[in-house]
Amino acid sequence: MNRDWIATARTLSEALPYLQRYSGAVVVVKFGGNAMGDDKAMEEFARDIVLMKQVGMHPVVCHGGGPMINHLLGKLGIESRFVRGKRVTTKEIVEVVEMVLSGLVNKRIVQAINDAGGRAVGISGKDDDMMVCEADDPELGFVGRPVEMNVQIIRDLSGAGMIPVIAPVATGMEDNETFNVNGDTAAGAIAGALMADRLLLLTDVAGVKDSSGEVVTQLTPDQAHAMIADGQISGGMIPKTETALKAIEEGVRAVVILDGRRPNACLLELFTEDGAGSIIRSTEPRVKPRGLRQGEGGL
């Protein structure tokens, strides 16, 4: 028992430089996948987010909820049509999407964070016209691509000590128009608009892998583009990597693709020397936001 406590104290001491590094930093976390349906994983995730806020960071959570949407569509007997492997989101389906994401899923995450001692507030991209979209592909219906971001509501909530939890449902350019937005896409757009220090994309794989199947722990944007071009990055990892690259272009300091099933994945990435997953970091210096110390993200 004594050895365990000594190891814990040593771990906390070793984390000090990272705690100092990220004090005041904005970290956007995309939460989704199997962890959302597991009570223990949800509890651990919530504790990690509360700890991040407690040590002076500004965590912002953006979530998905595909499995829950599929489940409710099935219960309601609503059939889906697919184009090139992607679901066509009709007006009927987007209403179900909004119910699930802005209601059931969003409030479950909010409750978990509050139960862990945090102060979470659930919103969607519709609130205060935070995320305005247009159709990403007319054939897919109400699947949106963010074209305008108004993130003052996130700054206000975070500055007041709250943890924003954001459902990827957005408004359109027309009145009474609703769009379903891919969770990774929404998180990338939010991180870019905030010029976040980190965007953490939690997924179901260990990170970006090379041709031999080994996780590449660090990449530059040029290396990531090359790995997509030569097929090393393929399948579902392509859109995640492209989201990361776009976020970096918009001012995010670095993006990490990591396995959200791993216990305390966010803490391992932020507060340990080795980190977790694959970090994509621009080689270009970022413009320093006004009022921040060199190297920090902020609100």
Helices and strands as residue ranges (DSSP letters): H 2-22, E 26-31, G 33-37, H 39-54, E 58-63, H 66-76, E 82-83, E 86-87, H 91-98, I 99-105, H 106-115, E 120-124, G 127-129, E 131-135, G 138-140, E 144-149, H 152-159, E 163-167, E 169-172, E 178-180, H 183-194, E 198-203, E 218-219, H 221-229, H 237-249, E 254-259, H 265-271, E 278-281
